[in-house]
Amino acid sequence: MTVFFTRCCRRLDLRGAFVALWLAMAAVLPAHAQGIEIRKASVTIAEDAYVLDAQFDIALTHTLEDVLNKGVPLYFLLEFELIRSRWYWFNDRVSSWQQQHRLSYNALTRQYRLGVGNLYQNYSSLAEALEVMSRVRRRHEIEPGTLRRDTTYSAALRFRLDTSQLPKPFQLNAVGSREWYVGSDWLRWNVTP
C-alpha cells in the first residue's frame, strides 16, 4: 500500500492564532484578582479627634498564600496622613500615623492569627482573617483647635504588604516581583471640618 502526502502551504495568520490561543487560555485559567484596593474611605472630624473609616478588598497572591501557610508571618502597613496645604510655604502635616497588621498561620491549631498592635484574634479560615483586616475604623486624638473650620485638608491613605519585615531570603525574591507586591496606591481626597 502506498500513501501519498501533499503539502499544503498557506500563509500563516499569526495574529489570529495568537488571539485564539489567548482566548483559550483565558477560558481555562481562573480569574483571581490579586492585590489591595481601597473600596471606601472617609474621615469624620470632631473637636479633639478625627475618625478614619475605610474598607479594602484584599486578595493575596498564590505565592504569599503558600508562604503564609508554611508558617511565615506577613506584615501589612496601613499609612494615613492629614495635610493642610499652604501656598506660601511647605504643606503642614497635621497628622500622620502607621498601623501594623500581622497575619500568621499556626499549623498545629490550623488557625490564622491576626494581630493589630497588642490585640490578637484567631480565625478558622484565611477569608475570615482577611475580611476583618479589610475593615478599619480608628479614632485619633489631636489637640483642640488644630483643625480650622474654614480650611480644606487633604487626606491620604494606603495599605500594603511590608516586605521589609519578611525574612531576608524572601526579601531578595520580593525585589521587582509582582508575586510579592500586594498593596494599594495612595488614595487622596479633600476633607473639610
Buried (B, 14 or more C-beta within 10 A) or exposed (E): EEEEEEEEEEEEEEEEEEEEEEEEEEEEEEEEEBBBBBEEBEBEBEEEEBEBBBBBEBBBBEBBBEBBEEEBBBBBBBBBBBBBEEEEEEEEEBBEEEBEBBBBBEEEEEBBBBBBEEEEEEBEEBEBBBEBBBEBEBEBEBEEEBBEEEEEBBBBBBBBBBBEBBEEEBEEBBEEEEBBBBBBEEBEEEBEB
